[in-house]
């Protein structure tokens, strides 16, 4: 499973797998400004965090499908 997150209106995207490893980062050259590296760093971090959030949500949804009526019971992982 992989999920993609974006920032800067899609100018920076990151793909994260189910083990929360970053597998790809794409940066549009229009956001590369040597005089403002901090902005690019923030955009990359935001894209990675968005992708990680999607992985967490997707994992939770898939676990709920597998667990069925047991979902939500105290002590069950991911709930």
C-alpha positions in Angstrom: 0.0 0.0 0.0 1.2 3.5 -0.8 -0.4 6.9 -0.3 0.4 10.2 -1.8 0.3 13.6 -0.1 0.7 17.0 -1.5 1.5 20.6 -0.5 1.9 23.9 -2.2 -1.1 23.3 -4.4 0.4 20.0 -5.6 3.8 21.5 -6.4 5.4 19.1 -3.9 4.2 15.5 -3.6 5.4 12.7 -1.4 4.6 9.0 -1.5 4.7 6.9 1.7 4.3 3.2 1.9 2.5 1.1 4.6 5.7 1.0 6.7 5.8 4.8 6.7 8.8 4.9 4.5 9.1 7.7 2.0 9.4 6.1 -1.4 9.2 9.1 -3.6 9.3 12.9 -3.5 8.5 15.1 -6.4 9.2 18.8 -6.5 8.1 21.2 -9.2 11.1 23.3 -10.2 9.0 26.5 -9.8 9.2 26.1 -6.0 13.0 25.7 -5.9 14.4 29.1 -4.8 18.0 29.0 -3.4 17.1 32.2 -1.5 14.2 30.5 0.3 15.2 27.0 1.2 13.1 27.1 4.4 9.9 27.3 2.3 10.9 24.2 0.3 11.7 22.3 3.5 8.3 23.2 4.9 6.5 22.1 1.7 8.4 18.8 1.7 7.6 18.1 5.3 3.9 19.0 4.8 3.6 16.7 1.8 5.2 13.8 3.7 3.0 14.4 6.7 -0.1 14.4 4.5 0.9 11.1 2.9 1.6 9.6 6.3 -1.9 10.7 7.5 -3.4 9.0 4.5 -1.5 5.8 5.2 -2.8 5.8 8.8 -6.4 6.5 7.7 -6.3 3.8 5.0 -4.8 1.3 7.4 -7.5 2.0 9.9 -10.2 1.6 7.3 -8.7 -1.7 6.1 -8.4 -3.0 9.6 -12.0 -2.1 10.3 -13.1 -4.1 7.2 -11.1 -7.1 8.4 -12.1 -6.9 12.0 -15.8 -6.5 11.2 -18.0 -6.6 14.3 -14.9 -6.8 16.6 -13.8 -3.4 15.5 -14.0 -0.9 18.3 -13.6 -3.5 21.1 -11.3 -2.3 23.9 -7.8 -3.5 23.4 -8.1 -4.1 19.6 -5.1 -2.6 17.7 -5.7 0.6 15.7 -8.9 1.6 17.4 
